[in-house]
Structures are given as C-alpha cells and as structure tokens.
Amino acid sequence: MSSPRPVLRPAYGIGFVLVAAAVAYLLLRTTHDHDHGHVHATPSSDNQEPAEVAPPPPDIPIPAGSVTTNPKVTDELLTNPGAGFASFHFGWWCNLPPITYPPAECAKRVRKNWPADYPASGTAYFRWHWRDIEPVRGEIAFDLIDATIQSANALDMTLAFRVMTVDEAKAGLPEWLTSAPYNVKGAWRPGGGGNTFWPDYRDPTFQREHARLVAALAKRYDGHPAVDHVDVGSVGCWGEWNTACLSDEESIVEVYEPSGGKERTEIKTAFQSLIDHHLEGFERTPVVMLSLDPDNADLLAHATRGGAGWRADCWGDWGMWGGSWSHQTKLYPAMIKAASAADPGFLDTWKRAPVQLEICGTLDKWEALGWTADKPNGVVWKTFEWALAQHASLLNAKSRPVPSVYLSAVDHLLTHVGYRFVVDAVHHRPAVHPGDTLVVVSDWRNVGVAPAYLPRTLTYRLVGASPAIAVESAQDTTGWLPGSWRVQDSITIPADLSPGTYEVQLALLDRDGSSPATKALPPTELAIHGRTADGWYPVSRVKVESQP
C-alpha cells in the first residue's frame, strides 16, 4: 500500500516544474531548441524522432558521453484511470441492486451496450444506499462491492463509489437502524411524489453506526489499487448534500428548524464528523467532498483542509432552470470565493487530491437547448474550459451518447483534462559491460492540468538476447504536476547478461490487488508513439559489450 494521504503534498515532483500549472493545459507542444551539446543517437525505430521541446531543468546533469533519443509525441486520446470521462454505473447494465451479474458477464454487457461516441473510460463511478450494502447490521454486502470492483477491473477501470443515506420517496437507511433497539431519529418529509425519510445526523447512534460502517469499508478498501476514490455522500438527497428531493425545505441545516446559532453549530459539527469518518478511515485512497453553497462552504473547507479533493454537481448549467441564475455564473464563483476564505489552500487542492465534475442534465439535453461548443463563446466550450481552469481530472457525463456536434470539443477536453505524461528525451551511455551500472536520465512533461493521484511504478526493462530484465524506480509519480521535470535512475546490468543490443523500454505499472482479487491494470498510456501490445514503450537502445 502507498503511504497515508498527506494533508499537503509537496508542490513539485522530481526536478523543477517549468510550466505554470494554470496554463499548462494550453501547451501540448513547445518550440525551444533541445540541444545541450551531447551526442544524439540514431532513433531506434520509426516511433522516435528528434523533437523540439522545452529544455528540461538543469538540476540533474546528463551523464558524460550520453546518447539521446526523443520519443515521438502523439496527440491521440488516452484512456487512463482517474482522468477523462467516467463510466456511470456501467451505463446501468449491471451491479446495481437488485440486478447483479458476475464480473465477466457484467463486463461483456457493458462493452456490448457502450453508448454511442461516449469516450472510453478508465474509471467507473457507483452509488449505493446504506440499506443496500448493510441490510443486516454487521453483514456488509462486500460481495456486491467486490463484484463491482472486479467488473470494473475486467473493463480495465478503477472504481469510485459513494454511500448514501437518503432515497427519494423512501428510506435510504437500513430498516434495522431506524428500529429498536437503535431507533435513529429522523422524519418523513414530503417530496419525490411521496415521503422521504430524512435522518437526524446529530443522533449519537447514527454517528456511531456511520463511523463503524465507514471504518469497515476503509479496512477492506483503503489503499486497494482498484479503488480510485471515495466520495463523501453521507448527507442529503442522492448523497449530494442538498434537500432537492424534499418539497418543504431548501437547506440541509434549516431542515431541522434550528432555534438559534448554537443549534446550527451543532448541526454543522455533526456534518463535520461524518466527513472526518471518511478522512480518518481512507488514509491512502483519495477522498472527495461535494462543493456546497456559500452558506455551507465551511463544510467543504473542513474536508479540503483535512486532505480531501472536491467535486461539483450540475457542471455546465448556464441557465438550465430558467431565469438569470445558474451554477456556472452564480453558485460556482460564490462557492469558490467562500471556500477559499475558509481554507486559504483551497485553490491548490488539486495538487494533492482530485477535482471532479458531474454534468447538469446530459449532453444531448445541452444540444436540445441549443448550446454550442463553438470557440470561444459557445457555452459548452466555456464549460469545458472552466473544467480545465479548475484542474479537473474525472468528468461524469452520465454514460449517455455524445452528440456529434460536440465531438471535436470533447476530444480537445480529453487531451488536456487530468494528467497526460510525455517522455521528451532519454539519455544514457551507448554501451555498457555486464556488471556495470547504466544511469538513465529522462525528461518528462505533464501536459494535462493535474497529477495522477494513484501511485504507479516507473519501471525499465531491457529486451534483447537474454530474457528481459526489469528494474523499478523509486520516483513518486503522484508528485508529477503539470510542467517539466527530469528523472534519474540506475540499472544494474546482470553479470551474466549476454552481449548484444538491447531495447530500453519503460512503463508506469499498476499492481495486483487482494480482497477482492484484481489484476494490475495495463500500464499508463503515455502521449508518445510506440506502445507495445503489453503496454511498454521502447525509448532507446543500449549495447552490452563483452568484458575486455
């Protein structure tokens, strides 16, 4: 497992970040001369060519006598975990109570029914009500959650999830929790065409049982490589910290009709405790908290100060509800201002934890409203640019078909959102002997707008006359923010390695998981040509010569 989530991760990875993060997504290619006076090697294949890229920082010198190869950069779409469009409930084809399928069958159904022109996804996003995952106290439906994780894994995706407590026109809590001897307090309130049970989140029994549930989930899933993140969905309609499924109240605080400031503080404190249960349990897996209205932005700030990322619902609303009010023009600016006042580090949250967005309505509804993706003033174009300005990583477009008029803008978005790693150059000596140490220096860029929040292991392998050898790097890939940096690693050449020319390949590798058992996902897709069938990238060649 990776190390516990820091409250503030260092702002830089290996080396010095050259490109300002706020504009990094605009820079897919640069035009500076990349020549430092060392010998350039002949490209090892058609996938490599001299490239004009920004000169890397000088903090790590290039070994004397090195040759340099420059992988060919690509602007093709990449599919990686934690970035791009999410698969929402697998398009509702499996793994949602009461319908379940074995992972292999689920994956088959999802592939068969993939929505038209919806981009390939590296992460699936699911939501369950508490009643569905713990119908009997202490008997958590790990089999359901495990099957969903394994189904995502079969689709080469990670899984993110949320546990909700309110369900429209019914109870989201398990029956045992509101019955004797637990008797959690709450009220049935009108809304959703019926009555909805709204818990009293201050109830000590609710707090205790919620802490127990989240701790149990964390014990099993925290740090699991197949779990992308956990969404704090413990409050409100659909787990979205609102009362939109009620018809008689518009505030998650005022719904309790507090008598004054003291009671309002008690309500907010109860909400903070629910957030803390997630932050304390999930120390390795990223935690994400919903952005809230300015009156409740202190709750969002409480989460981000504790290490959580944030998400926004109804992304892309420029007046969907009529009138002059909209999320994009009114709520989001006010939310960001209020959250920044409560947490001075809020605008830098993306450097250590993800920012995620869920669209308002669907893309086909946007088209029906006449919203265009024309650059620069089409509201869809502005919606996508806003996402990049917030350093967003994962976008929930609800697994609905993408209208053809938006495809170009979506492609532009997907080549910038989240992380996108480029290897610009690889430097090392042209020849070594068995038993030598080969120092490999590589120049990288992240031309996306955010880092990768799940760890991957930078690994090198030599492929040639002898069986391939692989060497793992100690680099922390979660610190690779937008910008440029240089990495240095050493490969010890085995004393019994046969002489010959070897291809130097590299990859960012996942790992297998247990409880539930999952396979390592394919290596991270990089924005360079030459990916092999097993996901590695040939970047240079080195000659192993016989000992003199």
N, C-alpha and C positions, 0 to 999 in steps of 0.2 A: 504494500500500500504506500501511497505517497505521504508526504509529511502533512500534518494538520494545516488547515486553512489559516493563513496569516490574516491579521486584521489589516495590515497594509503591506502588500508585496512590493519589493523594490521596483522602481520605475523602469529599470533597464535590464536587459539580458546580458549576454557576453558582449563586451565591446561597447562602443559609444553609439547611441542612436542618432543618426544624422537627419532623418526626415521628420519634420514636425508632425506629431500624430494627428493634429486637427486637419491637416491637408494631405495626409499620406494616401488616402484613398484616391486622390487625383493623379497619383504618379505611378502608372503602370510601367513606364519606361523612362529612362533618363538619357542624357546625351553627352555626358562628360567622357573625356578620354580615359581609358583604363589601361595605362601602361606605366609600370613602375621600374622599367629598366631591366627586368629579369627575362629569362628566355621563355618564349611562348612555344608550347608543344603543338604538334600537329593534332587537330581534333581526332578523337578516337573513333568517331562514327559520323554519319550524317546528322545525328542528333546534337552535335556540338559545333559551335562556330564562334569566332571572335565576336564579342558583344560590346556595345557601348553602354556602360553602366556607370553609376556614381562611384567614385573611388571610395573604397572602404576605409574605415578609421585606422590610424597607424599604431594602435595600442598593441597589436600582435604583429611582429615582423614576419615577413615571408622568409622561409629558410633559404640560405645562400645556395645558389645553383639550382633553384627550383624551376620546374616547367609549370606552365599554367594552361588549363583548359577552361573554356567558357561554355557551359551548357546552353542550349538554345531555349529561349524563353517562349512560353505559349500564353495566349490569352483565352484558351478554351475554358469552358466551365468545369469546375472541380466539384467533387462531392466528398465532403468530409464531415465527421461528427461535430456537432455544436456550432455549425455555420450553415447559412443558407436557409432554404425553406424546410420547415418541419413537416413530417407526416402526422396529421392529427387523427389519433385513434385508428391509424391504418386505414383511413377512409371509412371507418365504421364497418369493416368487413369481418372482424374477429376480436376476441379477447376482451369484450366488454360484457359484463353480466347482463342477462343470463346466458348469452351465447358465447361459447368458448370453443377453440379448436387447438389441436396440438401445434407446436411451433412450425413444423414443416408444412402442415396443411394451411396454417394461417399465412405463412409467407407466400405460398402458392396462390392463395386467394387474393392477397394484396397485389402481387405482381399482375395477375390477370385483370384486376379491376382498377389499375392505376389511372387517375383522372387525366384527361387529355391535356397535353402540354404542361402538366404540373412537373416542376423540376425534380430530378432525383433527390432524395433526402438522405442525410447522414444521421438524423435523429428523429425519433418518434416521440410524440407527446401525448400522455394519457392522464385522465382524471377519474378518480373513484370516490364514491361517498363512503364515509366511515362504516355505514351499515353494511356495505357490500364486502369490505375487507376484514370486518370483525363481527360477523353476525352473532357469534357466541363469545363472551368475554374470554380473552386469553387464547382463543383459537383464530389467530390471524390467517387470512387466506394467502399465505405465502405461495401456495401453488398457483394461484391466479396471477400474482405479481411476477413470480418466477417465469411462468409461461409467456407472459407479455415481454419480459426482458429477453427471453430466449427467442421469441418470434422476431423481435427487433434485431437481435444478433444474427438470425438466419437471413435477414434482409440487409446485413452489413450496416446496421444502425445501432446507435446507443439509444437508451430510453430515458426520458424525463417524466416525472409524474407529480401529481398533486392529490392530496386527500381533502375532501370537502365535508362540511358539516350541515349545510342547508340545501334542501332539494325543493324545487318549485312544486307547490301544491301537495307536498307530502313531508315526511321526516327524513332528513339526511343522516340522522344519528341512528345507531342500532337500538332496537326496542329495549334491550336489557338496560341500556344506560339511562333511559327515562322511566324505568320501572323500579319497583322495590327490589333490592334494598338501596339502589343507587339514587334513583329519584332526582336526576339532574333537572334543575329548574329551566323553565322556558315558557313560551306562549305560542299558541296557534294564532297566526295573523292572516288576514285576507290577502290574496294575491295569487296570480297564476291560474285563475279560474277555479280556485278552491281556497284551502287554508294551508299555510306553510308553517312548519314548526321552527321557531327562532329560539335558539338556546340562550340561556343567560351565561355568557362566557366568564362571568365572575364566580360562578358556582365552584366552590372548592373541590367538589367531586369531579366536575368537568375538567378542571385544571389538572387534577391528579391523574385522571384516566387519560387525558390527552398527552401528558408528559410520558406516561407509561407506553402508550401506543407509538409515539414518535421515537422513543428510545429503542423500542423493539425493532422498528423499521430501520433505524440507524445501525443497530447492532448487526443486522443482516446485510444492509446495502451500502453503508458508508464506505467509500473508497473502492467499491466494486467497479472494475474498469468498464463494464457495460452500462452503468448508470451515469447519465450525462449531468443531470442536476435535479434538485428537488425544489418544487415551487411551494411557498408557504400559502396554502389555500384553506386555512382553518376557519376563516371568518366569512360570513355573508353568502349571498346568492352566488351559486356556481363557484364558490371559493374565491370570489373576486372582490371581497371587502366592500360590498355595496348592498343596498336594500332594493335593488331593481326588480326583484321578484315579489316584493310586497306592494300593496296598493295604498297603504296608510302611513308610510314613513319613508324619508329620503336620506336618513343619516344612521350610520352604524352606532353612533353614540346616542343620539336623541331618541332612537327607537326604545330606549329604556326609560324615557321621560325623567332624566336626572333632575334632582331637586336643586342642584347648585354646582359650583365649581369642584367641591370635594368629591361628589359622586362622579362627576365627569372624569376626574383624575383617576378614580378607582377603576372606571371602565377602561381608560387608556392603559392603565397598569396591567389589567388583565390581558388586554391585547398584546402588550409587550411580552408578557410571559409566554404566550403561545408562539411568538416569534423566537424567543430565546430557546424554547424546547427544540426547535429545528437547528438553530445555530450551535447549541451545545451538543446535539446528537450527531449532526453531519459536519464533522471537522475536516474531512477530506473531499467529499463530494460538494460541488458548488450549490449554494442555496440562493434562491431568487425570491424577491419580495415585490408585490404589486405596487405600482405607483398610485398614490391616493390624491384626493382633492387637497387644496392648500390647508384646510382646517385640520386634516389628519396627516399632513406631511411629516409631522414629528414621528409618527409610527414608521414611515418609510425610512426616515433618517436613523431611527433606532436600529433598524435592520442593517442599513449600509454601514453604519459605524461599527457594527458587530461583524462585518465581513461579507454580508450578502450583496448580490447584484440586484438589479431591478428590472421589472418588465412593465410594459404599458399595454392596456387593452384599448380597443377602438382606435387603433392606429390607422390613420388615413381618413378620419372623419373631418371633412371640411364643410359640414352643414347637412349631414345626413338626416338630422332630426328636424330640420326647418329652422327658420329664423337666422339670426346672426351668430348664435353661439355654436361653437364646435370644439372638439377635443384639441384639434391642431392649433386653432387660433386663440383659444381661451384657456382651457384646462391645462394643457401641457406646459405652456410658458409659466403659468402661475405655480404649477406643481414644482417645476424645476427651480424656480426662484425660492419657493418656501423650503424645499428640501435642502437647497444649498445654504440657506440661512441656518437651518437646524444642524446640518452636517457640512462643515467647510470643505470636506474632502469629497462631497457628493459627485462633482463633475469629473473626478478621477476614479470613480468606482470601477469603470470599465477596465482599468489597468490590472485589476486583481479578481474581478468577478463579472459574470456576463450581464449584458443588457439585451433584453429580448422583447419582441413586439408581437401582438396579435391583431390582425386587421379587423376593422369595423365592417360588418357585413361580409361580403365576398367580392372577389374581383369581378365576377360577372354582374353583380349589382352595381359596382362602380361604373362599369361600361353602360349599364342601363340608365344611369343618372347622367350620362354624357360627359363623364370625367375623362380627360385625355392625359396621355403620357408625353405630350409634346414638350420639348425642351425649349426654354427654361421655365415656362409659366403654367404648364399643364399640372393640375393638382396631383395627379398620380406621380408625375416626375418629381414634384416638390415633396410628396410623401416619401418617396424613395431616398431623396437627398437628405431629408430630415433624419431618416434612419441611419444613414452613414454619418451624419454630423453627431449623432448620439453614440457612435461607436457600437452599433448593434451587431449581434452575432447571429441569433436564431430568430426566424420570422415564421409565425404561424399564419399561413394563408388558408387554413382550414381544409386542405386537401380537396379543393374544388378546381375545376378546369380553369386554365388561364386563357382569357380572351386573346385572340391573335393580335389585336391592336396593341397589346401590352408586352408582347414577347420581347421586342428589342430592348425596352426599358428594363424588363425583368432580367434579361441577360446582363445588361450593364450593372444592375444592382448586384447580381450574384458574383460578378468578377471583382467586387470591392468589399462586400459585407463580410464580417468575421475576419478570419485570418487567411492569408494566401502567401505561401512561402516560395521564394525564388532562390535558387543557387546560382549566383553570378559567376563565380570562379572557384577553381580548386587548384591549389599549389602544393607541390611536393617534389622531392628529388626524382629524377627519371629512372634511377636504378638503385637497387639495394642488394645485399647479400643475405642469405639465411642467417638468422640470429640478430640482424640489425633491427633498429627501430626506425620506422618510417613516420616522420612527422607530416601530418596532413593539415594544411590551413585552408579554410574555405570561407568565402564571402557570401553572405546571405542578405536577403531583404524580406521583410513582411510588407507587401503592398496592399494588404487589407486594412481594416480600421480597428482591429482588436487582436489580442493574443489568442492562443489556444488555451483553454482553461483545464483541459485534461492532459496529464503528462503523457508524453511519447518519448521513446528512447532512440536518440540518434545512433545509428549503427552502421558500421562499414563492413564490407566483405570483399575479399579478393577471390576472383573467379578465374581459373586457368587450368594448368596442367595437373595440379593436385586438387583434392577435394576442397571446396570453398571454405575459407576461414572467416569468421565474423568477430568483430570487436565492438563492444558497446562504449559509447561516450558517456561522460558524466554531466553533460550540458543539461541545464534546466530549461526545457523547451517552453514551459509556461511563462517564462520571462521574456519571450521574444515579442516585444511590442512592435507596432508599426515603425519602420525605419530600416537602417542597415547596420550590420554588425559582422564581426569576424570571429570564427571559431577555430581553435587549435586542438587537435587530438593526436595521439600516438598509437601506431600499430606495430606490435612486436612481430617480426617475421619469424615463423617457426624454424628451428634449426634444420628440420628435415623437409622443408618445403622444396619441391622440385624446381629446378631452374626453368625459366620461361617467362613469357609476357602475360601479365595478369590484368584483368579488368578491375578497376576500383569502382565499386558500387556503394551507394548509400541509401538509407531509408529511415523514416521515422516510424518506429514499431510500437504497436499496442501489445497487450499481454493477455493471456488467458485469464478467465475468472472462475471462481468456485462459489457454490451456494448462492445462486444457481451456477451450474457449469456453463460457461460461454467460451467461444473461441476468440482468439485475438482477431480484431478486425483487420482488413487489409491495410498495408502501410498508408500513411497520409499521402494524399495526392498533392504533388508539388506542381508549380507553374513552370515546369520545364518539360521538354520532349524526352522521349526515350524510355518511358516506363515499361518495365518488363512484365511478363504475364503474372509474376508473383509480387509485383508492386515495387521492385527496386529500380534505382536509377543509375545506369553506368555514367560515370562522370570523368574518368580518365583511365590511363593505363600506366603500369609500372613494370619495369623489367627486373626480374630476380635473377641475378648472375651467380654462377658457381663461385665458391670461395677461391681466391687466388692461391 
